Amino acid sequence: MKKYVVYVHGASRHLKGYSDPWWAALVPYLDPVRCEQVEVNYSDIMSPWVPEWLVKKLGDWQRKKFGWGDWVIPWSPGILDDIALWPKKREQVIQRITASLDGPIANSSDITVICHSFG
């Protein structure tokens, strides 16, 4: 039976192939004949809407509030979009992930899901 490794990206935009470096790092520890990479991408569901000026304001606020100098949490419009839109888009994202588990993968009892920044 095949083992499936399912990658789900975190906040911000990701292009097709985002999980290839992760897969390359994992392959030496797997049986490549028995294992298959599955990539889930939901960037298209999360359409950007947070303006750049708000991203700049957050950076300015962090520097002032915490005295961090030039270092700030790297807010990007993509991350803010994901945070702001998550409550409205959560079900669509879950449906996308679930749909990726259809087909041959549905009959496997050996599925590993790797994800981060997933609310």
DSSP file with accessible surface (Angstrom, degrees, kcal/mol):
  #  RESIDUE AA STRUCTURE BP1 BP2  ACC     N-H-->O    O-->H-N    N-H-->O    O-->H-N    TCO  KAPPA ALPHA  PHI   PSI    X-CA   Y-CA   Z-CA
    1    1 A M              0   0  142      0, 0.0     2,-0.1     0, 0.0   107,-0.0   0.000 360.0 360.0 360.0 140.0    0.0    0.0    0.0
    2    2 A K        -     0   0   73     33,-0.0   108,-0.5     1,-0.0     2,-0.4  -0.398 360.0-139.2 -73.9 148.2    1.2    3.5   -0.8
    3    3 A K  E     -a   35   0A  34     31,-2.8    33,-2.2    28,-0.2     2,-0.4  -0.910  17.8-154.2-103.4 135.3    2.1    6.1    1.8
    4    4 A Y  E     -ab  36 111A  18    106,-2.6   108,-2.9    -2,-0.4     2,-0.6  -0.936   8.7-161.0-114.5 133.4    1.0    9.6    1.0
    5    5 A V  E     -ab  37 112A   2     31,-2.6    33,-2.8    -2,-0.4     2,-0.6  -0.966  14.4-162.7-111.6 114.3    2.6   12.7    2.3
    6    6 A V  E     -ab  38 113A   0    106,-3.6   108,-3.5    -2,-0.6     2,-0.5  -0.883   0.7-158.9-104.3 122.2    0.2   15.7    2.0
    7    7 A Y  E     -ab  39 114A   3     31,-2.9    33,-2.7    -2,-0.6     2,-0.5  -0.875   8.2-175.1-101.5 130.0    1.6   19.2    2.3
    8    8 A V  E     -ab  40 115A   2    106,-2.8   108,-0.8    -2,-0.5    33,-0.1  -0.990  21.6-135.4-123.4 120.6   -0.7   22.1    3.2
    9    9 A H        -     0   0    0     31,-0.9     3,-0.1    -2,-0.5     5,-0.1  -0.183  14.4-132.7 -73.2 167.5    0.9   25.5    3.1
   10   10 A G        -     0   0    0      1,-0.3   107,-0.2   105,-0.1    -1,-0.1   0.025  51.8 -26.2 -98.7-151.7    0.5   28.2    5.7
   11   11 A A  S    S+     0   0   25    106,-0.1    -1,-0.3    -2,-0.0    68,-0.2  -0.147 101.8  31.3 -63.7 154.7   -0.3   31.9    5.5
   12   12 A S  S    S-     0   0   33     66,-0.7     2,-0.2    65,-0.1    34,-0.1  -0.140 100.4 -41.8  87.8 179.5    0.5   34.0    2.5
   13   13 A R        -     0   0   82     -2,-0.0     2,-0.4    31,-0.0    -3,-0.1  -0.565  52.0-174.3 -82.9 142.4    0.7   33.1   -1.2
   14   14 A H        -     0   0   42     -2,-0.2    29,-0.2    -5,-0.1     2,-0.2  -1.000  12.3-144.5-137.1 136.7    2.2   29.9   -2.5
   15   15 A L    >   -     0   0  147     -2,-0.4     3,-1.8     1,-0.1     0, 0.0  -0.570  41.9 -77.1 -94.6 160.9    2.8   28.8   -6.0
   16   16 A K  T 3  S+     0   0  188      1,-0.3    -1,-0.1    -2,-0.2    24,-0.0  -0.283 121.7  33.9 -54.0 135.0    2.6   25.3   -7.4
   17   17 A G  T >  S+     0   0   20     -3,-0.1     3,-1.8     3,-0.0    -1,-0.3   0.436  73.8 130.5  94.8   2.8    5.7   23.4   -6.4
   18   18 A Y  T <  S+     0   0   31     -3,-1.8     4,-0.3     1,-0.3    -2,-0.1   0.806  74.3  50.9 -58.6 -28.2    6.1   25.2   -3.0
   19   19 A S  T 3> S+     0   0    0      1,-0.2     4,-2.7     2,-0.1    -1,-0.3   0.540  81.5  95.0 -89.6  -3.6    6.4   21.8   -1.3
   20   20 A D  H <> S+     0   0   85     -3,-1.8     4,-2.8     1,-0.2     5,-0.2   0.898  84.6  48.9 -57.0 -44.3    9.2   20.4   -3.6
   21   21 A P  H  > S+     0   0   87      0, 0.0     4,-1.8     0, 0.0    -1,-0.2   0.902 112.5  49.2 -63.3 -36.4   12.1   21.5   -1.3
   22   22 A W  H  > S+     0   0   95     -4,-0.3     4,-1.4     2,-0.2    -2,-0.2   0.919 112.2  48.1 -64.5 -44.3   10.3   19.9    1.7
   23   23 A W  H  X S+     0   0   44     -4,-2.7     4,-2.5     1,-0.2     3,-0.4   0.931 109.1  53.1 -61.5 -45.1    9.8   16.7   -0.3
   24   24 A A  H  < S+     0   0   64     -4,-2.8    -1,-0.2     1,-0.2    -2,-0.2   0.874 109.4  49.4 -59.1 -37.2   13.4   16.7   -1.5
   25   25 A A  H  < S+     0   0   65     -4,-1.8    -1,-0.2    -5,-0.2    -2,-0.2   0.807 115.7  43.4 -71.4 -28.1   14.5   16.9    2.2
   26   26 A L  H >< S+     0   0   54     -4,-1.4     3,-2.2    -3,-0.4     4,-0.3   0.794  92.8  80.3 -88.3 -29.9   12.2   14.1    3.2
   27   27 A V  G >< S+     0   0   43     -4,-2.5     3,-2.1     1,-0.3    -1,-0.2   0.832  82.4  63.2 -52.5 -40.3   12.8   11.6    0.4
   28   28 A P  G 3  S+     0   0   98      0, 0.0    -1,-0.3     0, 0.0    -2,-0.1   0.766 107.0  46.3 -59.4 -18.7   16.1   10.2    1.8
   29   29 A Y  G <  S+     0   0  190     -3,-2.2     2,-0.3    -4,-0.1    -2,-0.2   0.377 109.1  66.3-101.9   2.4   14.1    8.9    4.8
   30   30 A L  S <  S-     0   0   39     -3,-2.1     3,-0.1    -4,-0.3     0, 0.0  -0.787  87.9-108.0-120.3 164.7   11.3    7.4    2.7
   31   31 A D    >>  -     0   0   80     -2,-0.3     4,-1.8     1,-0.2     3,-0.7  -0.822  31.1-159.7 -89.2 103.0   10.8    4.6    0.3
   32   32 A P  T 34 S+     0   0   84      0, 0.0    -1,-0.2     0, 0.0    -5,-0.0   0.750  88.0  55.9 -63.3 -21.2   10.4    6.6   -2.9
   33   33 A V  T 34 S+     0   0  121      1,-0.2    -2,-0.0    -3,-0.1   -31,-0.0   0.878 116.2  35.9 -73.5 -36.2    8.7    3.7   -4.7
   34   34 A R  T <4 S+     0   0  100     -3,-0.7   -31,-2.8   -32,-0.1     2,-0.3   0.637 109.3  74.5 -92.7 -14.3    6.0    3.4   -2.0
   35   35 A C  E  <  -a    3   0A   9     -4,-1.8     2,-0.4   -33,-0.2   -31,-0.2  -0.759  55.8-169.3-109.1 147.8    5.6    7.1   -1.1
   36   36 A E  E     -a    4   0A  83    -33,-2.2   -31,-2.6    -2,-0.3     2,-0.4  -0.997  18.2-131.6-136.8 139.0    3.9    9.8   -3.0
   37   37 A Q  E     -a    5   0A  50     -2,-0.4     2,-0.4   -33,-0.2   -31,-0.2  -0.703  19.9-172.0 -87.5 134.2    3.8   13.6   -2.6
   38   38 A V  E     -a    6   0A  24    -33,-2.8   -31,-2.9    -2,-0.4     2,-0.5  -0.998   6.5-160.0-126.8 127.2    0.5   15.4   -2.6
   39   39 A E  E     -a    7   0A  52     -2,-0.4     2,-0.5   -33,-0.2   -31,-0.2  -0.924   2.1-161.9-112.7 128.7    0.4   19.2   -2.5
   40   40 A V  E     -a    8   0A   3    -33,-2.7   -31,-0.9    -2,-0.5     2,-0.5  -0.934   8.9-175.3-107.6 129.5   -2.6   21.2   -1.5
   41   41 A N        +     0   0   40     -2,-0.5     3,-0.1   -33,-0.1   -25,-0.0  -0.988  18.0 163.5-127.7 123.0   -2.7   24.9   -2.5
   42   42 A Y    >>  +     0   0    5     -2,-0.5     3,-1.5     1,-0.1     4,-1.1   0.196  42.6 113.4-120.3  16.8   -5.5   27.2   -1.4
   43   43 A S  T 34 S+     0   0   14      1,-0.3     3,-0.4   -29,-0.2    -1,-0.1   0.853  73.5  60.3 -57.1 -35.3   -3.9   30.5   -2.2
   44   44 A D  T 34 S+     0   0  112      1,-0.2    -1,-0.3    -3,-0.1     3,-0.1   0.759  99.9  56.2 -67.5 -21.4   -6.5   31.2   -4.9
   45   45 A I  T <4 S+     0   0   14     -3,-1.5     2,-1.3     1,-0.2    -1,-0.2   0.843  98.2  65.3 -76.0 -33.1   -9.2   31.0   -2.2
   46   46 A M  S  < S-     0   0    1     -4,-1.1    -1,-0.2    -3,-0.4    36,-0.1  -0.691  75.6-167.8 -94.6  87.3   -7.6   33.8   -0.2
   47   47 A S        -     0   0   66     -2,-1.3    -3,-0.1    -3,-0.1    -2,-0.0  -0.612  25.8-111.6 -79.9 133.7   -7.8   36.8   -2.4
   48   48 A P        +     0   0   88      0, 0.0    30,-0.1     0, 0.0    -1,-0.1  -0.314  51.0 147.4 -67.9 144.4   -5.7   39.8   -1.1
   49   49 A W        +     0   0  144     28,-0.3    29,-0.1     2,-0.0    -2,-0.0   0.375  33.7 109.6-149.1 -10.0   -7.4   42.9    0.2
   50   50 A V        -     0   0   12     27,-0.3    31,-0.1     1,-0.1    30,-0.1  -0.612  66.8-127.5 -77.1 123.7   -5.2   44.4    2.9
   51   51 A P    >>  -     0   0   46      0, 0.0     4,-1.4     0, 0.0     3,-0.9  -0.359  12.0-120.3 -73.7 151.6   -3.6   47.6    1.7
   52   52 A E  H 3> S+     0   0  132      1,-0.2     4,-2.4     2,-0.2     5,-0.2   0.833 110.5  63.3 -57.7 -35.6    0.2   48.2    1.8
   53   53 A W  H 3> S+     0   0  164      1,-0.2     4,-2.3     2,-0.2    -1,-0.2   0.875 101.8  50.9 -61.7 -33.3   -0.3   51.3    4.0
   54   54 A L  H <> S+     0   0   60     -3,-0.9     4,-2.3     2,-0.2    -1,-0.2   0.905 107.7  52.1 -70.5 -38.2   -1.8   49.1    6.8
   55   55 A V  H  X S+     0   0   19     -4,-1.4     4,-1.9     1,-0.2    -2,-0.2   0.938 111.3  47.6 -60.9 -44.6    1.1   46.8    6.6
   56   56 A K  H  X S+     0   0  129     -4,-2.4     4,-2.6     1,-0.2    -2,-0.2   0.921 109.1  54.1 -62.6 -42.9    3.5   49.8    7.0
   57   57 A K  H  X S+     0   0  133     -4,-2.3     4,-2.7     1,-0.2    -1,-0.2   0.899 106.3  52.2 -58.8 -43.0    1.4   51.1    9.9
   58   58 A L  H  X S+     0   0   44     -4,-2.3     4,-2.4     2,-0.2    -1,-0.2   0.915 110.2  48.4 -61.2 -42.4    1.7   47.7   11.7
   59   59 A G  H  X S+     0   0    7     -4,-1.9     4,-2.2     2,-0.2    -2,-0.2   0.935 112.3  48.4 -62.7 -44.3    5.5   47.8   11.3
   60   60 A D  H  X S+     0   0   60     -4,-2.6     4,-2.3     1,-0.2     5,-0.2   0.917 111.0  51.2 -61.1 -43.0    5.6   51.4   12.6
   61   61 A W  H  X S+     0   0  133     -4,-2.7     4,-3.2    -5,-0.2     5,-0.3   0.924 109.2  50.5 -61.9 -44.2    3.4   50.5   15.6
   62   62 A Q  H  X S+     0   0    3     -4,-2.4     4,-2.4     1,-0.2     6,-0.5   0.918 110.3  49.1 -61.0 -44.9    5.7   47.6   16.5
   63   63 A R  H  X S+     0   0   81     -4,-2.2     4,-1.4     1,-0.2     6,-0.4   0.931 117.6  41.1 -61.1 -43.4    8.8   49.7   16.4
   64   64 A K  H  < S+     0   0  188     -4,-2.3    -2,-0.2    -5,-0.2    -1,-0.2   0.945 119.0  43.6 -70.0 -48.4    7.2   52.4   18.6
   65   65 A K  H  < S+     0   0  137     -4,-3.2    -2,-0.2    -5,-0.2    -3,-0.2   0.896 129.5  23.5 -67.1 -42.5    5.4   50.0   21.0
   66   66 A F  H  < S-     0   0   95     -4,-2.4    -1,-0.2    -5,-0.3    -2,-0.2   0.470  95.1-126.5-108.8  -4.3    8.3   47.5   21.6
   67   67 A G     <  +     0   0   62     -4,-1.4    -4,-0.2    -5,-0.3    -3,-0.2   0.893  53.7 152.4  61.7  39.4   11.3   49.6   20.7
   68   68 A W    >   -     0   0   92     -6,-0.5     3,-1.8    -5,-0.3    -5,-0.1   0.347  37.3-150.1 -86.3   6.6   12.5   47.0   18.2
   69   69 A G  T 3  S-     0   0   44     -6,-0.4    -1,-0.3     1,-0.3    -2,-0.1  -0.382  71.1 -15.4  62.5-128.9   14.4   49.4   16.0
   70   70 A D  T 3  S+     0   0  158     -3,-0.1     2,-0.4    -2,-0.1    -1,-0.3   0.624 116.4  95.3 -83.8 -15.0   14.4   48.1   12.4
   71   71 A W    <   +     0   0  154     -3,-1.8     2,-0.3    -8,-0.1    -3,-0.1  -0.658  48.1 157.5 -82.4 129.5   13.3   44.6   13.3
   72   72 A V        -     0   0   33     -2,-0.4   -13,-0.1   -10,-0.0   -12,-0.0  -0.962  53.7 -84.6-140.3 159.2    9.5   44.0   13.1
   73   73 A I        -     0   0   68     -2,-0.3     2,-2.9     1,-0.1   -11,-0.1  -0.501  55.2-112.2 -59.8 130.7    7.3   40.9   12.7
   74   74 A P        -     0   0   99      0, 0.0     2,-0.2     0, 0.0    -1,-0.1  -0.339  45.1-178.9 -75.0  69.6    7.3   40.5    8.9
   75   75 A W        -     0   0   72     -2,-2.9   -16,-0.1   -20,-0.1     3,-0.1  -0.461   2.1-179.5 -64.0 136.8    3.7   41.3    8.2
   76   76 A S     >  -     0   0   32     -2,-0.2     4,-2.5     1,-0.1     5,-0.3  -0.945  42.6-109.7-131.6 158.4    2.9   41.0    4.6
   77   77 A P  H  > S+     0   0   29      0, 0.0     4,-2.9     0, 0.0   -27,-0.3   0.906 119.1  56.3 -54.4 -37.1   -0.4   41.7    2.9
   78   78 A G  H  > S+     0   0    9      2,-0.2     4,-2.2     1,-0.2   -66,-0.7   0.921 108.3  45.1 -62.4 -43.0   -0.7   37.9    2.3
   79   79 A I  H  > S+     0   0   49    -68,-0.2     4,-2.3    -3,-0.2    -1,-0.2   0.942 115.2  47.3 -66.8 -44.6   -0.4   37.0    6.0
   80   80 A L  H  X S+     0   0   22     -4,-2.5     4,-2.9     1,-0.2     5,-0.3   0.900 110.6  52.9 -64.3 -39.3   -2.8   39.7    7.0
   81   81 A D  H  X S+     0   0    0     -4,-2.9     4,-3.1    -5,-0.3     5,-0.3   0.939 109.1  49.3 -58.8 -46.8   -5.3   38.6    4.3
   82   82 A D  H  X S+     0   0   11     -4,-2.2     4,-1.5    -5,-0.2    -2,-0.2   0.913 113.8  45.7 -61.5 -41.9   -5.1   35.1    5.6
   83   83 A I  H  < S+     0   0  102     -4,-2.3    -2,-0.2     1,-0.2    -1,-0.2   0.946 118.2  42.2 -65.3 -46.2   -5.7   36.2    9.2
   84   84 A A  H  < S+     0   0   45     -4,-2.9     4,-0.3     1,-0.2    -2,-0.2   0.872 121.5  39.5 -70.0 -36.8   -8.6   38.6    8.3
   85   85 A L  H >X S+     0   0   17     -4,-3.1     4,-2.1    -5,-0.3     3,-0.8   0.633  88.9  93.5 -89.4 -14.8  -10.3   36.2    5.8
   86   86 A W  H 3X S+     0   0   41     -4,-1.5     4,-1.9    -5,-0.3    -1,-0.2   0.884  82.3  52.5 -50.8 -48.1   -9.8   32.9    7.6
   87   87 A P  H 34 S+     0   0  103      0, 0.0     4,-0.3     0, 0.0    -1,-0.2   0.888 117.1  39.8 -58.5 -34.3  -13.2   33.0    9.4
   88   88 A K  H <4 S+     0   0  172     -3,-0.8    -2,-0.2    -4,-0.3     4,-0.2   0.770 124.5  36.8 -82.5 -27.7  -15.0   33.5    6.1
   89   89 A K  H  X S+     0   0   49     -4,-2.1     4,-2.2    -3,-0.2     3,-0.3   0.460  84.5 101.6-106.3  -3.0  -12.9   31.2    4.0
   90   90 A R  H  X S+     0   0  108     -4,-1.9     4,-2.6    -5,-0.3     5,-0.2   0.895  82.7  48.8 -52.5 -48.5  -12.2   28.4    6.5
   91   91 A E  H  > S+     0   0  108     -4,-0.3     4,-2.4     1,-0.2    -1,-0.2   0.894 110.0  51.8 -63.7 -38.5  -14.8   26.0    5.1
   92   92 A Q  H  > S+     0   0   86     -3,-0.3     4,-2.1     2,-0.2    -1,-0.2   0.898 110.6  48.5 -63.9 -40.1  -13.6   26.5    1.5
   93   93 A V  H  X S+     0   0    0     -4,-2.2     4,-2.4     2,-0.2    -2,-0.2   0.935 111.2  49.5 -65.5 -45.2  -10.0   25.7    2.6
   94   94 A I  H  X S+     0   0   48     -4,-2.6     4,-2.9     1,-0.2    -2,-0.2   0.914 110.1  51.8 -61.2 -39.9  -11.1   22.6    4.5
   95   95 A Q  H  X S+     0   0  126     -4,-2.4     4,-2.7    -5,-0.2    -1,-0.2   0.902 108.2  51.8 -63.2 -39.1  -13.0   21.4    1.4
   96   96 A R  H  X S+     0   0   80     -4,-2.1     4,-1.5     2,-0.2    -2,-0.2   0.925 112.1  45.6 -63.4 -44.1   -9.9   21.9   -0.8
   97   97 A I  H  X S+     0   0   25     -4,-2.4     4,-0.6     2,-0.2     3,-0.3   0.944 113.5  49.4 -64.8 -45.3   -7.9   19.8    1.6
   98   98 A T  H >< S+     0   0   76     -4,-2.9     3,-1.5     1,-0.2    -2,-0.2   0.912 107.5  54.7 -60.7 -42.4  -10.6   17.1    1.8
   99   99 A A  H >< S+     0   0   57     -4,-2.7     3,-1.6     1,-0.3    -1,-0.2   0.847 100.5  60.4 -61.8 -31.6  -10.8   17.0   -2.0
  100  100 A S  H 3< S+     0   0   32     -4,-1.5    -1,-0.3    -3,-0.3    -2,-0.2   0.698  99.1  58.5 -69.0 -16.6   -7.1   16.4   -2.2
  101  101 A L  T << S+     0   0   49     -3,-1.5    -1,-0.3    -4,-0.6    -2,-0.2   0.320  88.0  98.9 -95.1   7.4   -7.7   13.2   -0.2
  102  102 A D    X   +     0   0  106     -3,-1.6     3,-0.7     3,-0.1     5,-0.0  -0.339  68.0  30.2 -82.5 174.6  -10.1   11.8   -2.8
  103  103 A G  G >  S-     0   0   46      1,-0.2     3,-1.5     2,-0.2     4,-0.5  -0.474 126.8  -9.7  77.4-146.9   -9.2    9.2   -5.4
  104  104 A P  G >  S+     0   0   97      0, 0.0     3,-1.3     0, 0.0    -1,-0.2   0.834 131.3  62.2 -57.8 -33.7   -6.5    6.6   -4.8
  105  105 A I  G X  S+     0   0    6     -3,-0.7     3,-1.8     1,-0.3    -2,-0.2   0.821  90.5  68.8 -63.8 -27.3   -5.4    8.3   -1.6
  106  106 A A  G <  S+     0   0   59     -3,-1.5    -1,-0.3     1,-0.3    -4,-0.1   0.784  97.5  52.4 -63.3 -25.7   -8.8    7.7   -0.1
  107  107 A N  G <  S+     0   0  132     -3,-1.3     2,-0.3    -4,-0.5    -1,-0.3   0.440  90.8  98.9 -90.6  -0.5   -8.1    3.9    0.0
  108  108 A S    <   -     0   0   15     -3,-1.8     3,-0.1    -4,-0.2  -105,-0.1  -0.649  52.5-166.1 -89.5 143.6   -4.8    4.4    1.8
  109  109 A S  S    S+     0   0  111     -2,-0.3     2,-0.5  -107,-0.2    -1,-0.1   0.337  78.6  75.1-102.6   5.4   -4.4    3.9    5.5
  110  110 A D        +     0   0   48   -108,-0.5  -106,-2.6    -5,-0.1     2,-0.4  -0.774  58.9 145.1-123.0  84.1   -1.0    5.6    5.5
  111  111 A I  E     -b    4   0A  63     -2,-0.5     2,-0.5  -108,-0.2  -106,-0.2  -0.985  25.1-169.5-123.9 128.0   -1.5    9.3    5.1
  112  112 A T  E     -b    5   0A  52   -108,-2.9  -106,-3.6    -2,-0.4     2,-0.5  -0.976   7.8-158.4-115.5 129.0    0.7   12.0    6.7
  113  113 A V  E     -b    6   0A  74     -2,-0.5     2,-0.5  -108,-0.2  -106,-0.2  -0.928   5.4-169.6-110.0 126.5   -0.3   15.6    6.6
  114  114 A I  E     +b    7   0A  64   -108,-3.5  -106,-2.8    -2,-0.5     2,-0.3  -0.974  23.3 146.2-115.5 119.1    2.3   18.3    7.1
  115  115 A C  E     -b    8   0A  60     -2,-0.5     2,-0.3  -108,-0.2  -106,-0.2  -0.971  23.1-168.1-146.9 163.2    1.0   21.8    7.5
  116  116 A H        +     0   0   80   -108,-0.8     3,-0.1    -2,-0.3    -2,-0.0  -0.969  69.0  22.3-148.4 160.8    1.8   25.0    9.4
  117  117 A S  S    S+     0   0   84     -2,-0.3     2,-0.7     1,-0.2    -1,-0.1   0.853  80.1 149.4  50.9  37.5    0.2   28.3   10.1
  118  118 A F              0   0   68   -108,-0.1    -1,-0.2    -3,-0.1  -108,-0.1  -0.903 360.0 360.0-108.3 114.1   -3.1   26.6    9.6
  119  119 A G              0   0   69     -2,-0.7    -1,-0.0    -3,-0.1   -36,-0.0  -0.007 360.0 360.0 -71.1 360.0   -5.9   28.1   11.8
